[in-house]
Every structure is written in C-alpha cells, then in structure tokens.
Amino acid sequence: MSKIAFIFPGQGSQHAGMGRELAERFQSARNIFAEADEALGFSLSDLCFNGPEEELQLTANTQPAILTASIAALSALTEHGVRPDMVAGHSLGEYSALVASGTLTLRDAVRLVRKRGELMQQAVPSGVGAMAAILGLDATGVTEACDAARGDEVCAAANFNSPGQIVIAGHLQAVERAVEECKARGAKRAILLKVSAPFHSALMMPAQEKMTEPLHATEFRDPGAPVVNNVDAAIVTEASVAREGLIRQITAPVRWTDSVKVMLDAGVTTFIEVGPGKVLTGLVKSIAKDAGTAVSLLNVENSESLQSTLANLSQETET
C-alpha cells in the first residue's frame, strides 16, 4: 500500500489572501483561524486574508500566519478522511507538522512561532547578516566555498533544499565572498536573498538560547504519526526528541534533501504539500528524480487544490 506524507511549507510561502477561501467554505478551517486569533490576542486571520503585505512579511507575523493557514488546510483535508503515514515541515513548517501529528496544540504552536519570529528578527541587527541561494553546485562544493570565504566570520550552509539548491547564511561580507567562491567553483547561479535575518546559522544563537525556556515550558506529546525532523533528518516518535529538535533547529541547517530521502526509504510515494504555495512540491520532485523514485505530488491550499488532491487519491486507491 502506498504511503502518504504531509509536508508543510516554511517562511517565504506567505501571501495576502491565504486561507481565506478555505475559511469561507469550511467550518473546520474557520475554527482554526478563530482559535489562532484567540491564542494570539489579535486578528491574525484578517492579516492572512487581507494583508497588508508589508505587515504579513514581518517575521513575527509571517510565522504564525503560515502555520495557521497550513493547519486550516490540514483541517479541510482530514475532514475528508485523509491521514498521513508520516509528516515533515521545512523550518517553520516543522511546527505545523508537529501540530498535524498531535505533538503540539495549535494554540501552543502559534504562540511559540510568534515568539520564535520575534527572537529570530532581534538576534542579528539589520544589515549584519545575509543569506544566498546557490544553484547547480553540490554540497561539497558549497561547503568548501563557505570555508574559503569565512575568515573569522560566520558563513555556512543553512538549507540543503535539493541536490541542486543550497542556501547559505552568515555575516553579509562573508556570504558575499562565498557567492563569488561558489561561482568560481561552477555554480550556475549564486544570488543574495531578500531576507530579514541569516536564519539557520550560528548567528541565531541568541534566539536559540531564548527559545529554550518557552519550548521546555510547553507540553509536547508523543507524535501520533512519525515526524521527520529538520536538524537530524531522522524519524521522531518521542515528545522529548521533538522538542529538542526544535531548539537545535534554530541555528542548524535544514536537511530537507535528506529528510525527503528518509521518507522515500520508508515507502512514501505520495507527498501532499499542505498550506500556501508549492515550493516544497518542486523540491521533492527534484529530490525524487535524483533518487530515481517515482512519486505522486499533490497540494492543498484552497478548495480547487483540495478537490484535485482528493480526486487523485481516489484514483490511486482504485488502481
């Protein structure tokens, strides 16, 4: 029997209007947004549905907004009886995955990621850090470029997104040097990203230290479905391991390529991206192709994609 994984997007997939149509059509999705609004003490739903974009782009808003829109989409999907065999999320999306697995409540998760966003934004002064996307250079080449460019600053891989896409992070000047080093080593493209902080780098240590207490003060339950975490690309089945993974994740690279391979090795052949956008769908497609594995790629972010996903799942079951 084919196994299904639900995968949840991270920061960068946000857009004004996300979740609105699902909330209009599904009571379960409306309830998710109402619960998040109550937990945070302001109308996150209005920000998701109507913007403005500049407010939605603030990290402290973006993170709970994407999580809530993702869980609203999840509620509409599970309402139709679809259940995952495994779950995973990219960076912030790991919190959504933990809600989906029953490890965290929605209320706790939105409060945690609101705090996470604030702390990550505060950890590094504006203009000090940077991130860059490196396309067409393997992990060894990117690592060597960062080592050559680092000097006495921070510069290292932050996201191993797919075999041909790695994101680096660190001090601005070191990242700029690494971009040139990557080009010299044969990267097809190496471009600075418009981000507010150097996420998943050692520069995030102040945020990691300050998130430790609220994460330890929050109740975690053993996952109801196995979770593949970012920091180890390992299957997590215990509450304490899930918590510690979220702590270390703030400064450690996102091992998304390895995470997808773990799911493929476990027999997952259908991946459903749950939440705004289809960024992860593209990454999984690349990873599965590189691994020589055929997969079905679906997504749920509105009623149209939900119905398409349900139709595809029904067809897979029949065949």
Rosetta blueprint (number, residue, H / E / L):
1 M L
2 S L
3 K E
4 I E
5 A E
6 F E
7 I E
8 F E
9 P L
10 G L
11 Q L
12 G L
13 S L
14 Q L
15 H L
16 A L
17 G L
18 M L
19 G L
20 R H
21 E H
22 L H
23 A H
24 E H
25 R H
26 F L
27 Q H
28 S H
29 A H
30 R H
31 N H
32 I H
33 F H
34 A H
35 E H
36 A H
37 D H
38 E H
39 A H
40 L H
41 G L
42 F L
43 S L
44 L H
45 S H
46 D H
47 L H
48 C H
49 F H
50 N H
51 G L
52 P L
53 E H
54 E H
55 E H
56 L H
57 Q L
58 L L
59 T H
60 A H
61 N H
62 T H
63 Q H
64 P H
65 A H
66 I H
67 L H
68 T H
69 A H
70 S H
71 I H
72 A H
73 A H
74 L H
75 S H
76 A H
77 L H
78 T H
79 E L
80 H L
81 G L
82 V L
83 R L
84 P L
85 D L
86 M E
87 V E
88 A E
89 G E
90 H L
91 S L
92 L L
93 G H
94 E H
95 Y H
96 S H
97 A H
98 L H
99 V H
100 A H
101 S L
102 G L
103 T L
104 L L
105 T L
106 L H
107 R H
108 D H
109 A H
110 V H
111 R H
112 L H
113 V H
114 R H
115 K H
116 R H
117 G H
118 E H
119 L H
120 M H
121 Q H
122 Q H
123 A H
124 V L
125 P L
126 S L
127 G L
128 V L
129 G E
130 A E
131 M E
132 A E
133 A E
134 I E
135 L E
136 G L
137 L L
138 D L
139 A H
140 T H
141 G H
142 V H
143 T H
144 E H
145 A H
146 C H
147 D H
148 A H
149 A H
150 R H
151 G L
152 D L
153 E L
154 V L
155 C E
156 A E
157 A E
158 A E
159 N E
160 F E
161 N E
162 S E
163 P L
164 G L
165 Q E
166 I E
167 V E
168 I E
169 A E
170 G E
171 H E
172 L H
173 Q H
174 A H
175 V H
176 E H
177 R H
178 A H
179 V H
180 E H
181 E H
182 C H
183 K H
184 A H
185 R L
186 G L
187 A L
188 K L
189 R E
190 A E
191 I E
192 L E
193 L L
194 K L
195 V L
196 S L
197 A L
198 P L
199 F L
200 H L
201 S L
202 A H
203 L H
204 M H
205 M H
206 P H
207 A H
208 Q H
209 E H
210 K H
211 M H
212 T H
213 E H
214 P H
215 L H
216 H H
217 A L
218 T L
219 E L
220 F L
221 R L
222 D L
223 P L
224 G L
225 A L
226 P L
227 V E
228 V E
229 N L
230 N L
231 V L
232 D L
233 A L
234 A L
235 I E
236 V E
237 T L
238 E L
239 A H
240 S H
241 V H
242 A H
243 R H
244 E H
245 G H
246 L H
247 I H
248 R H
249 Q H
250 I L
251 T L
252 A L
253 P L
254 V E
255 R L
256 W H
257 T H
258 D H
259 S H
260 V H
261 K H
262 V H
263 M H
264 L H
265 D H
266 A L
267 G L
268 V E
269 T E
270 T E
271 F E
272 I E
273 E E
274 V E
275 G L
276 P L
277 G L
278 K L
279 V H
280 L H
281 T H
282 G H
283 L H
284 V H
285 K H
286 S H
287 I H
288 A H
289 K H
290 D H
291 A H
292 G L
293 T L
294 A L
295 V L
296 S E
297 L E
298 L E
299 N E
300 V E
301 E L
302 N L
303 S H
304 E H
305 S H
306 L H
307 Q H
308 S H
309 T H
310 L H
311 A H
312 N H
313 L H
314 S H
315 Q H
316 E H
317 T H
318 E H
319 T L
